[in-house]
Amino acid sequence: MSTIHPKITEVLTHTFKVPVGEIHPGSTMDSLEMDSLAVAEFAVLIRETAGGDREFDHLAKDATLADISRFIYAAADGGARRVGGAAVMSNAR
């Protein structure tokens, strides 16, 4: 997948005021300087966007936006928690 899910970009720019120039497929929550509270809020917003009953509550801070975007598409299709070899979810707090 060569593009970032448009809703991810919208949430990051509008809700978290991340400059568009900093948003690219290789960006992580850490690289966007989002603290754990912001990551948790982002996870809730993404869960609302993706729908379904998949949990997005523990997004790994080192998952890239491309990983997260693939996870959203895989979740919509009933895919697994690991996408492209990258862990998108983490139980670490």
C-alpha positions in Angstrom: 0.0 0.0 0.0 1.7 3.2 -1.2 -0.5 5.8 0.4 -1.5 6.5 4.0 -5.1 6.0 4.8 -6.7 9.5 4.3 -8.6 9.4 7.7 -5.3 8.8 9.5 -3.9 12.0 7.9 -7.0 13.9 8.7 -7.0 12.8 12.4 -3.4 13.7 12.8 -3.6 17.1 11.2 -6.9 18.3 12.5 -7.1 16.7 16.0 -3.4 16.6 16.9 -2.1 19.5 14.8 0.6 17.4 13.2 2.1 19.3 10.2 1.2 17.6 6.9 4.9 17.6 5.9 5.7 15.3 8.8 3.2 12.7 7.9 4.5 10.0 5.7 4.3 6.2 5.6 7.4 5.7 7.7 6.3 8.0 10.5 5.7 6.5 13.9 3.8 7.9 16.9 7.1 8.6 18.5 8.5 10.4 15.5 5.4 12.6 15.4 6.1 13.3 19.1 2.8 12.0 20.3 2.7 11.0 24.0 0.9 8.0 25.3 -2.3 9.9 26.0 -2.4 11.2 22.4 -1.7 7.7 21.1 -4.6 6.3 23.2 -6.9 9.1 21.9 -5.7 8.4 18.3 -6.4 4.7 18.8 -10.0 5.5 19.9 -10.5 7.8 16.9 -9.1 5.1 14.5 -11.3 2.5 16.0 -14.3 4.7 15.4 -13.2 5.2 11.8 -12.5 1.5 11.1 -15.7 0.3 12.8 -16.1 -3.3 13.7 -15.1 -4.9 17.0 -11.3 -4.9 16.5 -9.3 -3.4 19.4 -7.1 -0.5 18.5 -6.5 0.4 22.2 -2.8 -0.5 22.3 -1.3 0.9 19.1 2.4 0.3 19.3 4.3 3.6 19.3 6.9 2.2 16.9 4.3 1.0 14.3 4.6 3.1 11.2 1.6 4.9 9.7 1.9 2.5 6.8 1.6 -0.4 9.3 -1.4 1.2 10.9 -3.1 1.8 7.6 -2.6 -1.8 6.5 -3.9 -2.9 9.8 -7.1 -0.9 9.3 -7.6 -2.4 5.9 -6.8 -5.9 7.2 -9.2 -5.5 10.1 -12.0 -4.4 7.7 -11.3 -7.7 5.8 -11.0 -9.8 9.0 -7.2 -9.9 8.8 -4.7 -10.7 11.5 -3.1 -8.5 14.1 0.3 -8.7 12.5 0.5 -7.0 9.1 3.6 -7.2 6.9 5.6 -8.6 9.7 5.1 -5.5 11.9 3.3 -5.6 15.2 0.7 -2.9 15.1 -0.8 -3.7 18.5 1.1 -3.9 21.8 0.1 -4.9 25.2 2.8 -2.7 26.8 1.6 0.3 28.6 
